[in-house]
Every structure is written in C-alpha cells, then in structure tokens.
Amino acid sequence: MKYIKKICPICNHEFFVLKAVEDKAFYCTLECLIKAQEDSEMQESSLQFLS
C-alpha cells in the first residue's frame, strides 16, 4: 500500500491517505469536512440572497 501526504485546506494540517483514494480525500478529519460544508452552505445562502 502506498500513501501520500496531503494538506487539509481548512486547518492546514498534514495527513496521509492511500494513493488509491487521493482524489477523494480532501480533509483530515470529519470536523474539517463539516466546517467546509457549513462554509459552502453559507456561501450558497448569500448567493441566493443576492439574486
């Protein structure tokens, strides 16, 4: 099994994932995934407000 090192775009921590799933793994923890989803929802709601 080969692993690669990635950097979480939310918290900037390094983490390792299997090379086979590198294109699916973006966040180091579920906490960072939830934060990203919340940020995305806020952006969508602000865009709807502006329309």
Secondary structure, DSSP 8 states (H G I E B T S, - for coil): --EEEEE-TTT--EEEEEGGGTTT---SSHHHHHHHHHHHHHHHHHHHHH-
